[in-house]
């Protein structure tokens, strides 16, 4: 069968589903980052994504399901960013990548929104615990490529420091805060290297 001239090729049903799901996740992520977790409602997300609410609830029956998917979506993006930028041949690149991640205001707002949601919604707590485990597991190879052992304690220590730096940068949003965060991360990595050696 020949395609008509000027006609657009049809996407497969699987590609359509992925596109709709991604649009929903991106819309929820944007609302969460710009306006906070209280703005992430099914009507607002479906409107922002340009889909009917029935489409949203097909993929994410509850707000808890949607927030869990947003957390995973955020984790996948962070893993891709860190994996692409950490250079095992240059362990100092690890500090640069971690400092850049802590300076990402959108990611900091999303994480704060997810923490707030988990605090308010008990059903989200087990999912957030799993999200934190997955996040820390995904960071372990980056720590190893940055010259650290990547023990659970090291990962937890660095994770806590990076989150604190991200929150303080978000609150102050100036060069002083960014420079301080980079210095804190560099000090934490140096401290961990000293203990590992």
Secondary structure, DSSP 8 states (H G I E B T S, - for coil): ----TT------HHHHHHHHHHHHHHHHHHHHHHH-GGG--HHHHHHHHTS-HHHHHHH-SSHHHHHHHHHHHHHHHHHHHHHHH--TT-THHHHHHHHHHHT-HHHHHHHHHHHHHHHH-HHHHHHHHHHHHHHHHHHHHHHHHTTS---HHHHHHHHHHHHHHHHHHHHH-SHHHHHHHHHHHHHHHHHHHHHH-
